[in-house]
């Protein structure tokens, strides 16, 4: 079956611009996570959705970052006034249910470069 | 101190070798543990869960030591295709948010 998909695969933008990154989770998965991964580091948690609501957004670094999941499926991560330090791979993952016993399935990521 | 710590390596081993990685965690309330594998420029994929009694999947063995707060991954008879980064993942009790280590890089050479 179809896995988690993310678009675009690569995004180059200028400092100060706005970007949107999209995640399409596995059908039927209620939990959706966004992570950010820099070179040589593990994925860093940003935000977690249970259904349509953001259950935990404690990982968002500042108010330039925002994410939505209006219909409980596709999610969009939005970054305003991008900075060079935002350059990273943004990973999305979904799981059937939230909770510790459930495997997370990752998408291929969006590589964001801010120039 | 970081919540989850791993030696970044790289571990450079010949084919057929046995190699082991450790991952330490700081929160004693940690409840579930996993190893994920990440190939270069690819997404992480679950390799195996780590159970209290230890578990084995083919050439891979995972163990948990709660007293010393670490988990380990043992790979026997290493293959070239085992070359990847191995990420340790820890969940604290009653939290839905996993914490990833920075990963340990393994390079298996002929």
Interface residues (C-beta under 8 A of the other chain):
Chain A: X31 X35 X40 X41 X42 X43 X44 X45 X48 X50 X55 X56 X58 X59 X91 X98 X99 X100 X101 X103 X104 X106 X107 X108 X109
Chain B: X4 X8 X31 X32 X42 X43 X44 X45 X46 X49 X87 X91 X95 X96 X97 X98 X99 X100 X101 X102 X103
